[in-house]
Amino acid sequence: MSHQTEMWQVYLYQDVEVTVIQQWVDPFGTAMLRFGLTRDGEVLAVGMSETEFLAEATFLRAEGDELVEGAR
């Protein structure tokens, strides 16, 4: 199973710009990803299947900021 997204790509998801920050394949062979955004100095992140994410997300650009929890 290969991913359709790449690390650090930026998408519009539910009217918010988010960045892909982690990818993996679960034990059932499903491509999964975690995306995040920085809000009030904190990194907020959500994980879900890549298929579910791409059903609602719109690609914006190839390179976003690297989100690091705790970084300011």
Secondary structure, DSSP 4 states (H G I P E B T S, - for coil): ---SS-TT-EEEETTEEEEEEEEEE-TTS-EEEEEEEEETTEEEEEEEEHHHHHHH-EEEES--PPP-TT--
